[in-house]
Amino acid sequence: MSDLRLISLPYKTITMKTLYKSSFIAAASAVIFTLSSFKSKTIPTAIKPTASYEITLLSTEVVGSNQVWTWKLVNPLPGNGDNGTLQNVSHWSLPLCPQMESALVSAQYSFDQENWTNVPIEMERDPSIRLCTSVDVLKFDIGTNGTQPNYYRIVFNKILTVNPTATSYIKTGGGLRGCNLYYYAGIGCSEVPTAPRND
């Protein structure tokens, strides 16, 4: 009888340990599976719009021997720069190739396309975008206010081609976040070929 107890006691102990270990492993596995399932779930969030300033080439007109270029710049989602909004433009800077620089006659801005204000036509570095570019630029030192459009105009004494991916820099009041490279339909670096004459 005592032999049976000695034999049966270790058997019961081993069985309880095995059951305990199995239960612990099963519980741990369930916790790990639950945590991994939770981590792999994607919580749907609202898609926020990615706004961009809108620069539109409105016209290129030949007036006498000059060519007049006019653009419109709009901030479609004004705000503080968070949640897909854009800060007001502080100024717009345009690099120009040597052919453009030598042909510059005047540069102006307007809020209504009727009353135009002259801006200096000096090509120089813009310290506020020094981390974006080190080239000289023509700076329109007037920006946007809300969704109100701004108009910019440049006159050249040459007829120049359109470059659909011309480079410009938009500066806002937001420090580094506001220093943006923007491609736009702008002035090309070559003259429009003169049509052959038949006389």
Sequence and secondary structure as in RCSB ss.txt:
>XXXX:A:sequence
MSDLRLISLPYKTITMKTLYKSSFIAAASAVIFTLSSFKSKTIPTAIKPTASYEITLLSTEVVGSNQVWTWKLVN
PLPGNGDNGTLQNVSHWSLPLCPQMESALVSAQYSFDQENWTNVPIEMERDPSIRLCTSVDVLKFDIGTNGTQPN
YYRIVFNKILTVNPTATSYIKTGGGLRGCNLYYYAGIGCSEVPTAPRND
>XXXX:A:secstr
 HHHHHHHHHHHHHHHHHHHHHHHHHHHHHHHHHHHHHHH             EEEEEEEEEETTEEEEEEEEE 
SSBSSS TT B  EEEEEE   HHHHHHEEEEEEESSSSS EE    EE  GGGTTT  S EEEE    BTTB E
EEEEEESS EEEEEEEEEEEEESSGGGGEEEEEEEEEEEEE        
